[in-house]
Amino acid sequence: MAADNGLPRPDWLRLMVRPLVERPSVMGVFTPIVDAPSDNAFTRYYCRLHVEPFTWFVYGDAVNPRYFERVYDVKYMGAGYTVFRFTAMRHPLVALAQGFGMRRGFVRRPEFTEDDILPIIQMIEDGWEIAYVPEAGIYHHHLESLSHYARKYRWRIRNSLYEDKVGFDNRARYMSRGRKLRKYLFEAYGLSLLFPLLDSLRLWWREKNACMLWHGPAAIVLSWIILAEYVRKMGGVGRSKAESRSAGEGEGR
């Protein structure tokens, strides 16, 4: 759980624990992010996309369990949960966050302690199953506005640039060629202006919700932030690691 999570139903724990009780080969359980009635439009957009635009651009439908059947084969269908066939190189974007549950005996590899996605890859590599529980859901009251989003992700980008063992570079050996390529194409995508706006319309049509029209502004703003921070780093005006961590206090991970 994160500090900005909330449970949308009183039987949440029962739903999430059921796969662990019924199927010994299941090590972890996860559920989709759902938007709460009180969430603003920008947070609803983030919840329905499941991530920010950069990660969505790199991973595609592998970021959102509601669309996993488009990406992964189903291995087992239980009563209220699904087990997909994952591989380390085509891992889903699932993390030890947003209501992820696991058996008490799971131990992270020492080199995976600074990352919340690598332990999921570890489970997959070790042959464990991870069950998706669609009915449980999890609230994620993540963003207040576009300006709050810009501040929060500027801090995250700085951490990725100045910290070791943070972000995509920490998981590079588990990234397919296609995902690595898309990582470097995001700037062209965001700065094109046209493609994010077209994706806004496509996502709006898929979700049938006008909140998805925020995708264009979110992707464009993020691409400019990434470009600005790279320029700062190349110009030697980036902050130190300690300053970067300090700037993020109160912003969440």
GINORQUI-V235897 format. One line per field, one symbol per residue. ss: DSSP state (a for helix, b for strand, c for the rest). A space follows every 50 residues. Layout:
ss: ???
This chain:
ss: ccccbbcccccaaaaaaaaaaacccbbbbbccbbccccccaaaaaaaaac ccaaaaaaaaaaacaaaaaacccbbbbbccbbbbcccccccccccccccc bbcccccccaaacccccaaaaaaaacccbbbbcccccbbbcccccaaaaa aaaaaaaaaaaacccccaaaaaaaccaaaaaaaaaaaaaaaccaaaaaaa aaaaaaaccaaaaaaaaaaaaaaaaaaaaaaaaaccccccaaaaaaaccc ccc
